[in-house]
Amino acid sequence: MNPVFSWNLLADFRHMWAFPFMVNAFRAGVVVAVVAGLMGWFMVLRRQSFAGHTLAVAAFPGAAGATLIGISAAYGYFAFCGAAAVIIAAATRGRRSAGGLAAESALTGTVQALALACGLLFVALYKGFLNGTTALLFGSFLGITAGQVAVLAAAGAAVLAVLAVIGRPLLFASVDPDVAAARGVPVRLLSAAFLVLLGAAVAETAQITGALLVFALLVMPAATAQRLTARPLASVVLTVIIGWAVTWAGLIAAYYSPYPIGFYVTSFAFAVYLAAHIAATARYRRRRHVTLAAVPA
Amino acid sequence: MNPMARPEQTAIAAVSPPAGGAVAADRGNVLELGGAAVRVGGATLWSGVDLAVGAGEFVAVLGPNGVGKTTLLKVLLGLLPVAEGQVRVLGEPAGRANSRIGYLPQRRSFDASSRIRGTDVVRLGLDGDRWGIPLPFGRRSRDAARRVNEVIGLVGASGYAGRPIGECSGGEQQRLLIAQALIRRPQLLLLDEPLDSLDLPNQAAAAALISRICAVEGVTVVMVAHDVNPILAHLDRVVYIAAGGAAAGTPAEVVTSETLTRLYQTPVEVLRTSAGHLVVVGQPEAPAVHADRHAAGGAP
């Protein structure tokens, strides 16, 4: 009964895709990897990984609260992630100054702690919810329907459409806020808009991936790609490819083994990051060595 | 012992014709301030400032820390309103002509972990304020790439523009940022302490570069500076701001014992070294000015 991985990928895919639930999982994986990857690319560039993590954590009480009062978990995800994004955005006014950053970081941590506490309370109030908690934190990739995939794709397309419109000024505002402001870019508005968009993206993807895995897909592919290249276009493309590859690899590994997909996706992403880190460090050393050697004694 | 104590802000008119009358006064003034005053948080930083800068001039804004030099640039960009008087920049009210202004804000440097290339930072100066995603092909993309290369060549940064900007030295970063400010062919360049984080050879090189751009491209340059010496040889005029007032003119007219003593309202001596450098002795430093500014009105 237990399927065996054959190293013949074509045969393996044909085997897995014979099951509609696996097809749905692979499709959802693509959407999640692309949306989380692109949003994460800006998140890493803007050094807002902590804010991103907090939004991901806020997905947990959102879903638990929605389940508790008996409404669709989707409402809970959007309500909590959105609220957390708005609170952090309100506190990021005047970031860039060192004091502003410290205040933002402290407030973000406070929001995260409160979100976790709320989640704990909701789970305690809803007795017999323990199995659900695991799904909320670590996802339910393998249990989604074709309808959910369609909704996920539509929501993902909406997030990416907004990102495409604000992408260039957002990059300017992230890299060089003072000059961007002088050029008329609404730096503060973009900063707030990005956090709210990140909240929406997290709320949407966390429904599939769980609160913890969504953060892995936000931060790891982008951090890896930015370690490898400083070219914006190349690192955006690389981010999407890495996210896509580790998600599918995780799905395959989870299908052929008894261990959870979240573990595989995160471990694969970590392995890629580690390899990129070693490669980038080696390249930097070599270049410095060459530069030094070129200087006449 | 508060040398800056005064009953109210001293207004010193600082009108002067362009240096030596030589520089294109007939082409109209790029900058005009008339009776301008600025208040920040209820305290007047400076007032009664009159200034006219002609096209192609290289002007330095000098003065101690905290006196409102950066504020002057923000006023010229329209980011901060004047409390009194008028400001016209490139023939329009401040803030309207910003697309024709290149601005280099005061900063230390990009973080060493900044994972973006120098060329990308320069390119953002060209069209980073446009909505949407640029297509990586087509005529517009080729034109943009050509202009980026051209301006990077102009500042002599071709050798390292492809590296992550965080890995460039302070002097290299400053050249790339000057390229960014120049990429739209501005008529006016506003530079806020661009030499501040550089060592002496780099200061001299950057000053020569800015002066060359000013002459070759016909750009008017207004540079905020803490130290006049690296740029002294290149300057057409200086504006000296100190505690409430300002004086403008050629360096020889303004950076003198008499003018600075009047501006600071305390004895200040300007010495000239054998190398032609100016040394200002006895100028009250920032803390005195700041303490006074925050206690404005209540100072003994």
Contacts between the chains, C-beta under 8 A, distances in Angstrom:
chain1	res1	chain2	res2	distance
A	45	B	115	7.1
A	45	B	116	7.5
A	164	B	132	6.8
A	164	B	133	5.3
A	165	B	131	5.5
A	165	B	132	6.1
A	166	B	131	6.9
A	167	B	132	7.5
A	167	B	133	5.1
A	168	B	127	7.3
A	168	B	128	6.1
A	168	B	130	6.0
A	168	B	131	6.9
A	168	B	132	6.5
A	168	B	133	6.1
A	168	B	134	6.5
A	169	B	128	6.5
A	169	B	129	5.8
A	169	B	130	7.2
A	169	B	131	6.3
A	171	B	124	6.8
A	171	B	128	6.8
A	172	B	124	4.7
A	172	B	128	3.3
A	172	B	129	6.4
A	175	B	114	7.5
A	175	B	116	5.7
A	175	B	120	7.6
A	175	B	121	6.3
A	175	B	124	6.4
A	176	B	121	6.4
A	176	B	124	6.2
A	176	B	128	7.7
A	176	B	180	7.8
A	178	B	105	3.9
A	178	B	107	7.0
A	179	B	103	6.1
A	179	B	104	7.7
A	179	B	105	6.3
A	179	B	124	7.9
A	179	B	125	6.9
A	179	B	180	7.0
A	179	B	181	7.7
A	180	B	124	7.7
A	180	B	128	6.5
A	180	B	129	6.8
A	181	B	79	7.4
A	182	B	77	5.4
A	182	B	79	7.0
A	182	B	98	6.5
A	182	B	101	7.8
A	182	B	103	4.5
A	182	B	105	7.3
A	183	B	98	6.8
A	183	B	99	7.8
A	183	B	103	7.9
A	183	B	125	7.9
A	183	B	128	7.0
A	183	B	129	4.4
A	184	B	98	6.5
A	184	B	129	5.8
A	185	B	128	7.2
A	185	B	129	4.9
A	226	B	115	4.3
A	227	B	115	7.5
A	230	B	115	5.0
A	230	B	116	5.6
A	230	B	117	4.8
A	230	B	120	7.7
A	230	B	163	7.5
A	230	B	164	4.0
A	231	B	117	6.4
A	231	B	120	7.6
A	232	B	116	6.5
A	232	B	120	5.7
A	233	B	136	5.9
A	235	B	115	7.3
